[in-house]
């Protein structure tokens, strides 16, 4: 497996998107493997999910650091030790420091349950229902220093039904998340993403 890329995944909770990536890697959809899953929460359910897939895990508790950058430097040390080519945020409930983002330009991905730039931040499904939109969805994007703001890689639309609650909408969006995230990661490891400003071009052939 020496020719496979290496992914580091950051989680805080259940880790369902991490598991979707793990399955896609095992099935050969992505030419990479998850080298390490890190949680800032010792009790995160995603740690057990990772263990079931034979993935190494580590807890880097943010409460043990006095500054955000100090915590992020501990993350970087663990990720760099595993030679991670790409870092995927999968329900990671911490803002990353500018230092960390600058260390991995266009190598950090995040998934968000809305069609950005609409409804960034927490409770996006609730905001979509309350706003009365007819369409919401999923966005996978590269991470920059602003919340849910970086260049968009993949988006998938999900219809909002008149009788939807935030929970029912979230459940349908989650199904699409598990498709969109592996797709974006696959394109990354195929060398088919080229970033120009805020635009991510998906190439037919790998970028030299």
MDAnalysis code that builds the backbone (N, CA, C; Angstrom):
import MDAnalysis as mda
import numpy as np

u = mda.Universe.empty(624, n_residues=208, atom_resindex=np.repeat(np.arange(208), 3), trajectory=True)
u.add_TopologyAttr("name", ["N", "CA", "C"] * 208)
u.add_TopologyAttr("resid", np.arange(1, 209))
u.add_TopologyAttr("resname", ["UNK", "UNK", "UNK", "UNK", "UNK", "UNK", "UNK", "UNK", "UNK", "UNK", "UNK", "UNK", "UNK", "UNK", "UNK", "UNK", "UNK", "UNK", "UNK", "UNK", "UNK", "UNK", "UNK", "UNK", "UNK", "UNK", "UNK", "UNK", "UNK", "UNK", "UNK", "UNK", "UNK", "UNK", "UNK", "UNK", "UNK", "UNK", "UNK", "UNK", "UNK", "UNK", "UNK", "UNK", "UNK", "UNK", "UNK", "UNK", "UNK", "UNK", "UNK", "UNK", "UNK", "UNK", "UNK", "UNK", "UNK", "UNK", "UNK", "UNK", "UNK", "UNK", "UNK", "UNK", "UNK", "UNK", "UNK", "UNK", "UNK", "UNK", "UNK", "UNK", "UNK", "UNK", "UNK", "UNK", "UNK", "UNK", "UNK", "UNK", "UNK", "UNK", "UNK", "UNK", "UNK", "UNK", "UNK", "UNK", "UNK", "UNK", "UNK", "UNK", "UNK", "UNK", "UNK", "UNK", "UNK", "UNK", "UNK", "UNK", "UNK", "UNK", "UNK", "UNK", "UNK", "UNK", "UNK", "UNK", "UNK", "UNK", "UNK", "UNK", "UNK", "UNK", "UNK", "UNK", "UNK", "UNK", "UNK", "UNK", "UNK", "UNK", "UNK", "UNK", "UNK", "UNK", "UNK", "UNK", "UNK", "UNK", "UNK", "UNK", "UNK", "UNK", "UNK", "UNK", "UNK", "UNK", "UNK", "UNK", "UNK", "UNK", "UNK", "UNK", "UNK", "UNK", "UNK", "UNK", "UNK", "UNK", "UNK", "UNK", "UNK", "UNK", "UNK", "UNK", "UNK", "UNK", "UNK", "UNK", "UNK", "UNK", "UNK", "UNK", "UNK", "UNK", "UNK", "UNK", "UNK", "UNK", "UNK", "UNK", "UNK", "UNK", "UNK", "UNK", "UNK", "UNK", "UNK", "UNK", "UNK", "UNK", "UNK", "UNK", "UNK", "UNK", "UNK", "UNK", "UNK", "UNK", "UNK", "UNK", "UNK", "UNK", "UNK", "UNK", "UNK", "UNK", "UNK", "UNK", "UNK", "UNK", "UNK", "UNK", "UNK", "UNK", "UNK", "UNK"])
u.atoms.positions = np.array([
    [0.817, -1.202, 0.000],
    [0.000, 0.000, 0.000],
    [0.858, 1.264, 0.000],
    [2.148, 1.133, -0.322],
    [3.035, 2.280, -0.232],
    [2.685, 3.362, -1.238],
    [1.995, 2.984, -2.363],
    [1.657, 3.969, -3.377],
    [0.342, 4.667, -3.084],
    [-0.314, 4.293, -2.008],
    [-1.580, 4.922, -1.664],
    [-1.356, 6.237, -0.919],
    [-2.247, 7.203, -1.196],
    [-2.216, 8.439, -0.442],
    [-2.645, 8.201, 0.990],
    [-2.407, 9.189, 1.825],
    [-2.737, 9.057, 3.242],
    [-3.641, 10.203, 3.670],
    [-4.698, 9.844, 4.376],
    [-5.694, 10.805, 4.832],
    [-5.672, 10.863, 6.356],
    [-5.720, 12.063, 6.892],
    [-5.954, 12.260, 8.315],
    [-7.348, 12.830, 8.489],
    [-8.121, 12.267, 9.399],
    [-9.507, 12.720, 9.596],
    [-9.651, 13.278, 11.007],
    [-10.246, 14.456, 11.113],
    [-10.516, 15.078, 12.404],
    [-12.004, 14.987, 12.700],
    [-12.342, 14.474, 13.878],
    [-13.736, 14.300, 14.264],
    [-13.957, 14.870, 15.666],
    [-15.238, 15.067, 15.985],
    [-15.623, 15.418, 17.354],
    [-16.773, 14.557, 17.855],
    [-17.469, 13.858, 16.936],
    [-18.670, 13.128, 17.313],
    [-18.766, 11.752, 16.711],
    [-19.872, 11.493, 16.007],
    [-20.201, 10.135, 15.572],
    [-19.318, 9.606, 14.451],
    [-18.767, 10.497, 13.623],
    [-17.833, 10.059, 12.598],
    [-18.441, 9.312, 11.438],
    [-19.685, 9.618, 11.062],
    [-20.306, 8.877, 9.965],
    [-19.652, 9.204, 8.625],
    [-19.241, 10.452, 8.424],
    [-18.548, 10.781, 7.178],
    [-17.151, 10.171, 7.144],
    [-16.513, 10.082, 8.294],
    [-15.234, 9.374, 8.362],
    [-15.420, 7.926, 7.921],
    [-16.498, 7.287, 8.389],
    [-16.753, 5.895, 8.022],
    [-17.041, 5.769, 6.524],
    [-17.763, 6.726, 5.954],
    [-18.024, 6.705, 4.519],
    [-16.716, 6.781, 3.732],
    [-15.788, 7.593, 4.192],
    [-14.479, 7.672, 3.537],
    [-13.708, 6.370, 3.700],
    [-13.777, 5.777, 4.883],
    [-13.074, 4.518, 5.136],
    [-13.580, 3.418, 4.211],
    [-14.890, 3.345, 4.054],
    [-15.477, 2.323, 3.177],
    [-15.069, 2.570, 1.725],
    [-15.101, 3.824, 1.284],
    [-14.708, 4.142, -0.085],
    [-13.248, 3.782, -0.340],
    [-12.393, 3.994, 0.652],
    [-10.984, 3.607, 0.510],
    [-10.845, 2.098, 0.413],
    [-11.545, 1.375, 1.283],
    [-11.457, -0.087, 1.278],
    [-11.970, -0.676, -0.032],
    [-12.985, -0.044, -0.602],
    [-13.571, -0.550, -1.847],
    [-12.794, -0.114, -3.085],
    [-11.744, 0.657, -2.901],
    [-10.907, 1.085, -4.016],
    [-11.436, 2.274, -4.789],
    [-12.476, 2.936, -4.265],
    [-12.983, 4.128, -4.936],
    [-11.997, 5.285, -4.814],
    [-11.244, 5.293, -3.730],
    [-10.251, 6.324, -3.472],
    [-8.887, 5.653, -3.373],
    [-7.919, 6.183, -4.091],
    [-6.572, 5.607, -4.038],
    [-5.814, 6.179, -2.841],
    [-6.325, 5.867, -1.688],
    [-5.729, 6.358, -0.449],
    [-6.252, 5.502, 0.695],
    [-5.680, 5.721, 1.863],
    [-6.178, 5.061, 3.068],
    [-6.194, 6.091, 4.186],
    [-7.035, 5.855, 5.166],
    [-7.050, 6.738, 6.324],
    [-5.928, 6.297, 7.259],
    [-4.947, 7.163, 7.412],
    [-3.776, 6.823, 8.221],
    [-4.022, 7.084, 9.707],
    [-4.924, 8.033, 10.009],
    [-5.142, 8.393, 11.405],
    [-6.457, 9.151, 11.536],
    [-7.195, 8.831, 12.591],
    [-8.378, 9.595, 12.986],
    [-8.067, 10.249, 14.327],
    [-8.236, 11.553, 14.389],
    [-7.989, 12.296, 15.625],
    [-9.301, 12.912, 16.102],
    [-9.584, 12.764, 17.375],
    [-10.743, 13.410, 17.975],
    [-10.287, 14.351, 19.083],
    [-10.947, 15.500, 19.160],
    [-10.692, 16.402, 20.283],
    [-11.564, 16.039, 21.484],
    [-12.505, 15.101, 21.273],
    [-13.401, 14.651, 22.338],
    [-13.104, 13.191, 22.668],
    [-12.653, 12.904, 23.888],
    [-12.294, 11.525, 24.245],
    [-13.455, 10.534, 24.111],
    [-14.692, 11.008, 24.267],
    [-15.847, 10.111, 24.228],
    [-16.521, 10.057, 22.859],
    [-15.904, 10.597, 21.836],
    [-16.523, 10.624, 20.507],
    [-16.819, 9.216, 20.008],
    [-18.048, 9.000, 19.543],
    [-18.449, 7.678, 19.047],
    [-17.654, 7.273, 17.811],
    [-17.156, 8.255, 17.074],
    [-16.399, 7.958, 15.866],
    [-15.107, 7.206, 16.119],
    [-14.570, 7.298, 17.326],
    [-13.348, 6.550, 17.640],
    [-13.603, 5.052, 17.559],
    [-14.745, 4.608, 18.086],
    [-15.095, 3.186, 18.011],
    [-15.351, 2.764, 16.573],
    [-15.964, 3.639, 15.793],
    [-16.184, 3.336, 14.369],
    [-14.851, 3.136, 13.662],
    [-13.903, 4.004, 13.948],
    [-12.587, 3.875, 13.317],
    [-11.925, 2.557, 13.703],
    [-12.016, 2.188, 14.970],
    [-11.419, 0.932, 15.424],
    [-12.024, -0.262, 14.687],
    [-13.328, -0.204, 14.433],
    [-13.981, -1.319, 13.725],
    [-13.441, -1.474, 12.310],
    [-12.916, -0.391, 11.753],
    [-12.325, -0.452, 10.410],
    [-10.806, -0.634, 10.463],
    [-10.277, -0.872, 11.640],
    [-8.845, -1.092, 11.777],
    [-8.013, 0.156, 11.602],
    [-8.585, 1.311, 11.876],
    [-7.886, 2.585, 11.692],
    [-7.325, 3.059, 13.027],
    [-6.094, 3.516, 13.004],
    [-5.468, 4.051, 14.213],
    [-6.145, 5.360, 14.619],
    [-6.269, 5.562, 15.915],
    [-6.902, 6.773, 16.433],
    [-6.014, 7.434, 17.477],
    [-6.323, 8.697, 17.697],
    [-5.619, 9.455, 18.728],
    [-6.556, 10.536, 19.258],
    [-6.511, 10.764, 20.549],
    [-7.277, 11.850, 21.154],
    [-6.329, 13.008, 21.434],
    [-6.676, 14.177, 20.907],
    [-5.933, 15.402, 21.204],
    [-6.964, 16.365, 21.794],
    [-7.099, 16.309, 23.091],
    [-8.135, 17.058, 23.802],
    [-7.797, 18.548, 23.800],
    [-8.699, 19.360, 23.241],
    [-8.419, 20.794, 23.158],
    [-8.377, 21.453, 24.534],
    [-8.983, 20.805, 25.517],
    [-8.993, 21.374, 26.868],
    [-7.627, 21.303, 27.539],
    [-6.718, 20.559, 26.943],
    [-5.377, 20.437, 27.503],
    [-4.426, 21.518, 26.967],
    [-4.942, 22.376, 26.091],
    [-4.139, 23.463, 25.534],
    [-4.743, 24.797, 25.931],
    [-3.904, 25.753, 26.177],
    [-4.395, 27.074, 26.596],
    [-4.717, 27.968, 25.407],
    [-4.102, 27.692, 24.251],
    [-4.349, 28.499, 23.057],
    [-4.709, 27.595, 21.885],
    [-5.506, 28.130, 20.962],
    [-5.941, 27.347, 19.802],
    [-4.745, 26.858, 18.982],
    [-3.771, 27.750, 18.761],
    [-2.624, 27.351, 17.947],
    [-1.814, 26.256, 18.636],
    [-1.728, 26.320, 19.932],
    [-1.014, 25.269, 20.662],
    [-1.662, 23.903, 20.408],
    [-2.979, 23.867, 20.480],
    [-3.706, 22.621, 20.201],
    [-3.472, 22.173, 18.762],
    [-3.543, 23.116, 17.827],
    [-3.388, 22.776, 16.418],
    [-1.975, 22.299, 16.092],
    [-0.992, 22.798, 16.809],
    [0.371, 22.310, 16.602],
    [0.495, 20.838, 17.038],
    [-0.249, 20.472, 18.061],
    [-0.265, 19.065, 18.477],
    [-0.952, 18.212, 17.409],
    [-2.017, 18.742, 16.811],
    [-2.661, 18.032, 15.702],
    [-1.680, 17.832, 14.551],
    [-0.998, 18.916, 14.175],
    [-0.080, 18.865, 13.040],
    [1.046, 17.862, 13.285],
    [1.536, 17.817, 14.496],
    [2.605, 16.870, 14.821],
    [2.144, 15.439, 14.583],
    [0.917, 15.125, 15.015],
    [0.389, 13.764, 14.836],
    [0.124, 13.467, 13.369],
    [-0.432, 14.420, 12.634],
    [-0.741, 14.218, 11.218],
    [0.535, 14.087, 10.390],
    [1.517, 14.936, 10.678],
    [2.770, 14.885, 9.923],
    [3.534, 13.599, 10.197],
    [3.422, 13.080, 11.406],
    [4.101, 11.825, 11.739],
    [3.566, 10.669, 10.912],
    [2.318, 10.773, 10.470],
    [1.710, 9.730, 9.621],
    [1.808, 10.055, 8.146],
    [2.424, 11.170, 7.796],
    [2.607, 11.521, 6.392],
    [1.314, 11.811, 5.660],
    [0.374, 12.470, 6.319],
    [-0.941, 12.706, 5.720],
    [-0.848, 13.700, 4.558],
    [-1.402, 13.302, 3.431],
    [-1.445, 14.159, 2.249],
    [-2.651, 15.086, 2.267],
    [-3.737, 14.626, 2.888],
    [-4.988, 15.379, 2.928],
    [-5.585, 15.250, 4.324],
    [-6.167, 16.353, 4.789],
    [-6.835, 16.356, 6.099],
    [-8.311, 16.601, 5.859],
    [-9.158, 15.705, 6.360],
    [-10.598, 15.816, 6.177],
    [-11.275, 16.092, 7.511],
    [-12.036, 17.168, 7.553],
    [-12.834, 17.471, 8.731],
    [-14.168, 16.751, 8.582],
    [-14.509, 15.935, 9.559],
    [-15.733, 15.139, 9.491],
    [-16.508, 15.326, 10.791],
    [-17.229, 16.444, 10.848],
    [-17.912, 16.761, 12.096],
    [-16.954, 17.230, 13.167],
    [-15.910, 17.930, 12.759],
    [-14.929, 18.456, 13.705],
    [-15.415, 19.811, 14.185],
    [-15.706, 19.924, 15.456],
    [-16.407, 21.093, 15.995],
    [-15.459, 22.117, 16.617],
    [-14.341, 22.320, 15.957],
    [-13.376, 23.325, 16.413],
    [-12.978, 24.196, 15.231],
    [-12.807, 25.487, 15.489],
    [-12.262, 26.366, 14.476],
    [-10.754, 26.152, 14.405],
    [-10.229, 26.066, 13.206],
    [-8.790, 25.877, 13.030],
    [-8.083, 27.228, 13.072],
    [-6.896, 27.227, 13.623],
    [-6.121, 28.465, 13.716],
    [-5.567, 28.844, 12.342],
    [-5.309, 30.132, 12.112],
    [-4.670, 30.548, 10.859],
    [-3.350, 29.813, 10.620],
    [-2.610, 29.531, 11.676],
    [-1.343, 28.796, 11.544],
    [-1.571, 27.432, 10.900],
    [-2.592, 26.723, 11.361],
    [-2.847, 25.379, 10.851],
    [-3.299, 25.434, 9.390],
    [-4.199, 26.353, 9.073],
    [-4.690, 26.468, 7.696],
    [-3.551, 26.804, 6.744],
    [-2.656, 27.710, 7.165],
    [-1.534, 28.106, 6.315],
    [-0.547, 26.961, 6.117],
    [-0.471, 26.047, 7.070],
    [0.460, 24.927, 6.971],
    [0.047, 23.929, 5.892],
    [-1.260, 23.845, 5.628],
    [-1.765, 22.843, 4.680],
    [-2.641, 23.519, 3.624],
    [-2.078, 24.368, 2.780],
    [-2.907, 25.074, 1.788],
    [-3.528, 24.114, 0.783],
    [-4.843, 24.232, 0.620],
    [-5.605, 23.378, -0.293],
    [-5.395, 21.889, -0.007],
    [-5.142, 21.591, 1.268],
    [-4.999, 20.193, 1.689],
    [-5.899, 19.874, 2.882],
    [-6.823, 20.791, 3.184],
    [-7.813, 20.546, 4.227],
    [-9.186, 20.662, 3.586],
    [-10.001, 19.618, 3.740],
    [-11.369, 19.631, 3.230],
    [-12.357, 19.597, 4.378],
    [-13.517, 20.202, 4.113],
    [-14.620, 20.159, 5.065],
    [-15.904, 19.853, 4.316],
    [-16.857, 19.240, 5.012],
    [-18.176, 19.008, 4.434],
    [-19.197, 19.740, 5.282],
    [-20.150, 20.388, 4.592],
    [-21.145, 21.217, 5.292],
    [-22.537, 20.869, 4.774],
    [-23.536, 20.730, 5.661],
    [-24.875, 20.306, 5.249],
    [-25.761, 21.448, 4.747],
    [-25.285, 22.170, 3.756],
    [-26.054, 23.229, 3.101],
    [-25.326, 23.580, 1.806],
    [-26.007, 24.341, 0.959],
    [-25.390, 24.805, -0.274],
    [-24.736, 26.156, 0.003],
    [-23.471, 26.112, 0.393],
    [-22.755, 27.350, 0.661],
    [-22.725, 28.220, -0.588],
    [-22.760, 29.551, -0.446],
    [-22.556, 30.301, 0.797],
    [-23.801, 30.467, 1.677],
    [-24.902, 29.805, 1.345],
    [-26.087, 29.879, 2.200],
    [-25.896, 29.055, 3.468],
    [-26.334, 29.582, 4.595],
    [-26.421, 28.880, 5.866],
    [-25.097, 28.273, 6.344],
    [-24.062, 29.093, 6.477],
    [-22.821, 28.595, 7.087],
    [-23.008, 28.427, 8.593],
    [-22.053, 27.775, 9.230],
    [-22.084, 27.640, 10.683],
    [-22.968, 26.501, 11.152],
    [-23.320, 26.551, 12.425],
    [-24.080, 25.472, 13.055],
    [-25.550, 25.520, 12.665],
    [-26.224, 24.360, 12.826],
    [-27.676, 24.249, 12.642],
    [-28.119, 24.698, 11.255],
    [-27.369, 24.297, 10.233],
    [-27.693, 24.710, 8.864],
    [-29.036, 24.156, 8.403],
    [-29.359, 22.930, 8.799],
    [-30.630, 22.338, 8.383],
    [-31.802, 23.080, 9.016],
    [-31.666, 23.429, 10.274],
    [-32.705, 24.198, 10.960],
    [-32.898, 25.559, 10.286],
    [-31.797, 26.196, 9.939],
    [-31.871, 27.495, 9.281],
    [-32.554, 27.381, 7.920],
    [-32.270, 26.309, 7.186],
    [-32.884, 26.123, 5.866],
    [-34.393, 25.948, 5.981],
    [-34.835, 25.132, 6.942],
    [-36.270, 24.907, 7.135],
    [-36.961, 26.195, 7.570],
    [-36.372, 26.901, 8.513],
    [-36.988, 28.125, 9.022],
    [-37.029, 29.236, 7.965],
    [-36.054, 29.203, 7.062],
    [-36.007, 30.233, 6.016],
    [-36.987, 29.939, 4.890],
    [-37.472, 28.690, 4.836],
    [-38.435, 28.321, 3.805],
    [-37.847, 28.080, 2.437],
    [-36.560, 27.733, 2.368],
    [-35.959, 27.461, 1.058],
    [-36.538, 26.180, 0.471],
    [-36.520, 26.068, -0.825],
    [-37.035, 24.879, -1.505],
    [-35.940, 23.849, -1.766],
    [-34.685, 24.319, -1.741],
    [-33.552, 23.434, -2.015],
    [-32.439, 23.737, -1.025],
    [-31.899, 22.693, -0.428],
    [-30.685, 22.813, 0.381],
    [-29.696, 21.793, -0.177],
    [-28.814, 21.264, 0.650],
    [-27.910, 20.253, 0.113],
    [-26.614, 20.106, 0.866],
    [-25.576, 19.760, 0.119],
    [-24.266, 19.411, 0.673],
    [-23.190, 20.190, -0.070],
    [-22.201, 20.655, 0.656],
    [-21.040, 21.294, 0.046],
    [-19.764, 20.694, 0.625],
    [-18.856, 20.302, -0.254],
    [-17.499, 19.939, 0.154],
    [-16.576, 21.043, -0.357],
    [-15.744, 21.575, 0.525],
    [-14.903, 22.709, 0.138],
    [-13.539, 22.609, 0.805],
    [-12.578, 23.284, 0.201],
    [-11.295, 23.460, 0.856],
    [-11.464, 24.480, 1.982],
    [-10.646, 24.354, 3.003],
    [-10.765, 25.196, 4.188],
    [-9.831, 26.391, 4.085],
    [-10.389, 27.562, 4.384],
    [-9.551, 28.746, 4.556],
    [-9.764, 29.265, 5.976],
    [-9.352, 30.486, 6.242],
    [-9.384, 30.994, 7.614],
    [-10.785, 31.391, 8.081],
    [-11.744, 31.474, 7.166],
    [-13.106, 31.839, 7.542],
    [-13.974, 30.595, 7.649],
    [-15.061, 30.685, 8.410],
    [-15.926, 29.532, 8.652],
    [-16.745, 29.208, 7.403],
    [-16.659, 27.957, 6.947],
    [-17.472, 27.466, 5.816],
    [-17.378, 28.410, 4.623],
    [-16.156, 28.745, 4.246],
    [-15.953, 29.819, 3.275],
    [-15.061, 29.437, 2.106],
    [-14.224, 28.436, 2.227],
    [-13.188, 28.164, 1.236],
    [-13.725, 27.712, -0.110],
    [-12.839, 27.563, -1.105],
    [-13.230, 27.198, -2.469],
    [-14.037, 25.899, -2.510],
    [-15.135, 25.940, -3.263],
    [-16.088, 24.825, -3.310],
    [-15.634, 23.777, -4.321],
    [-15.647, 22.516, -3.890],
    [-15.223, 21.394, -4.724],
    [-16.415, 20.664, -5.318],
    [-17.349, 20.258, -4.466],
    [-18.525, 19.481, -4.883],
    [-19.747, 20.021, -4.155],
    [-20.864, 20.127, -4.876],
    [-22.140, 20.438, -4.242],
    [-23.221, 19.497, -4.779],
    [-24.128, 19.100, -3.891],
    [-25.257, 18.249, -4.269],
    [-26.523, 18.859, -3.690],
    [-27.532, 19.040, -4.521],
    [-28.786, 19.631, -4.082],
    [-29.695, 18.582, -3.452],
    [-30.421, 18.985, -2.420],
    [-31.424, 18.142, -1.761],
    [-32.687, 18.991, -1.602],
    [-33.813, 18.485, -2.116],
    [-35.074, 19.219, -2.018],
    [-35.527, 19.321, -0.562],
    [-36.110, 20.451, -0.227],
    [-36.698, 20.645, 1.095],
    [-38.211, 20.490, 0.959],
    [-38.778, 19.546, 1.674],
    [-40.214, 19.285, 1.593],
    [-40.977, 20.219, 2.529],
    [-42.228, 20.456, 2.205],
    [-43.028, 21.384, 3.007],
    [-43.202, 20.906, 4.446],
    [-43.233, 19.584, 4.628],
    [-43.427, 19.039, 5.982],
    [-42.117, 18.664, 6.660],
    [-40.998, 19.120, 6.104],
    [-39.698, 18.754, 6.685],
    [-39.503, 19.414, 8.050],
    [-38.880, 18.657, 8.930],
    [-38.299, 19.197, 10.154],
    [-36.795, 19.266, 9.937],
    [-36.076, 19.971, 10.794],
    [-34.618, 19.953, 10.663],
    [-34.052, 18.536, 10.688],
    [-34.687, 17.650, 11.454],
    [-34.185, 16.276, 11.585],
    [-34.411, 15.466, 10.305],
    [-35.601, 15.591, 9.701],
    [-35.863, 14.817, 8.481],
    [-35.019, 15.330, 7.323],
    [-34.840, 16.646, 7.246],
    [-33.981, 17.195, 6.202],
    [-32.542, 16.757, 6.418],
    [-32.082, 16.801, 7.662],
    [-30.704, 16.393, 7.963],
    [-30.460, 14.941, 7.569],
    [-31.453, 14.073, 7.775],
    [-31.288, 12.656, 7.446],
    [-31.101, 12.471, 5.940],
    [-31.872, 13.202, 5.125],
    [-31.727, 13.064, 3.671],
    [-30.419, 13.682, 3.188],
    [-30.041, 14.797, 3.805],
    [-28.768, 15.410, 3.433],
    [-27.606, 14.490, 3.776],
    [-27.682, 13.804, 4.915],
    [-26.590, 12.933, 5.337],
    [-26.323, 11.835, 4.314],
    [-27.379, 11.312, 3.714],
    [-27.207, 10.289, 2.673],
    [-26.329, 10.831, 1.548],
    [-26.581, 12.067, 1.155],
    [-25.797, 12.678, 0.069],
    [-24.389, 13.052, 0.517],
    [-24.229, 13.386, 1.790],
    [-22.896, 13.660, 2.312],
    [-21.978, 12.463, 2.104],
    [-22.531, 11.272, 2.353],
    [-21.728, 10.053, 2.268],
    [-21.339, 9.706, 0.838],
    [-21.944, 10.379, -0.125],
    [-21.564, 10.223, -1.535],
    [-20.624, 11.357, -1.959],
    [-20.958, 12.568, -1.551],
    [-20.208, 13.740, -2.006],
    [-18.784, 13.786, -1.459],
    [-18.620, 13.431, -0.187],
    [-17.278, 13.531, 0.409],
    [-16.293, 12.556, -0.249],
    [-16.658, 11.275, -0.384],
    [-15.735, 10.371, -1.094],
    [-15.440, 10.835, -2.522],
    [-16.435, 11.421, -3.192],
    [-16.205, 11.917, -4.558],
    [-15.134, 12.997, -4.568],
    [-15.246, 13.966, -3.657],
    [-14.277, 15.060, -3.606],
    [-12.883, 14.545, -3.270],
    [-12.798, 13.620, -2.331],
    [-11.498, 13.070, -1.933],
    [-10.897, 12.247, -3.074],
    [-11.745, 11.508, -3.777],
    [-11.254, 10.744, -4.932],
    [-10.645, 11.680, -5.970],
    [-11.320, 12.782, -6.284],
    [-10.804, 13.739, -7.260],
    [-9.466, 14.317, -6.814],
    [-9.321, 14.571, -5.513],
    [-8.060, 15.091, -4.985],
    [-6.921, 14.113, -5.262],
    [-7.130, 12.846, -4.946],
    [-6.051, 11.872, -5.098],
    [-5.847, 11.446, -6.548],
    [-6.796, 11.754, -7.405],
    [-6.586, 11.553, -8.836],
    [-5.867, 12.743, -9.471],
    [-5.579, 13.772, -8.682],
    [-4.895, 14.952, -9.202],
    [-5.739, 15.765, -10.154],
    [-7.054, 15.757, -9.937],
    [-7.964, 16.400, -10.883],
    [-8.562, 17.712, -10.353],
    [-8.010, 18.241, -9.279],
    [-8.503, 19.507, -8.743],
    [-7.442, 20.591, -8.904],
    [-7.821, 21.690, -9.535],
    [-6.929, 22.832, -9.659],
    [-7.642, 24.051, -9.102],
    [-7.013, 24.714, -8.150],
    [-7.633, 25.853, -7.474],
    [-7.080, 27.146, -8.061],
    [-7.990, 28.009, -8.491],
    [-7.632, 29.343, -8.966],
    [-8.510, 30.343, -8.231],
    [-7.934, 31.032, -7.259],
    [-8.726, 31.944, -6.449],
    [-9.795, 31.185, -5.689],
    [-11.051, 31.566, -5.885],
    [-12.152, 30.888, -5.215],
    [-12.742, 29.755, -6.047],
    [-12.192, 29.512, -7.224],
    [-12.751, 28.509, -8.116],
    [-11.915, 27.239, -8.103],
    [-12.591, 26.101, -7.933],
    [-11.938, 24.801, -8.051],
    [-12.345, 24.192, -9.385],
    [-11.383, 23.998, -10.271],
    [-11.631, 23.377, -11.566],
    [-11.462, 21.864, -11.420],
    [-12.446, 21.123, -11.911],
    [-12.364, 19.663, -11.945],
    [-11.901, 19.266, -13.335],
    [-10.718, 18.713, -13.409],
    [-10.076, 18.425, -14.687],
    [-10.448, 17.050, -15.202],
    [-10.448, 16.922, -16.517],
    [-10.677, 15.616, -17.119],
    [-9.491, 14.689, -16.897],
    [-8.291, 15.281, -16.895],
    [-7.065, 14.516, -16.693],
    [-6.325, 15.101, -15.499],
    [-5.442, 14.308, -14.874],
    [-4.705, 14.810, -13.712],
    [-3.912, 16.061, -14.017],
    [-3.851, 16.954, -13.052],
    [-3.065, 18.194, -13.157],
    [-1.612, 17.867, -12.959],
    [-0.703, 18.298, -13.870],
    [0.731, 17.981, -13.708],
    [1.281, 18.491, -12.381],
])
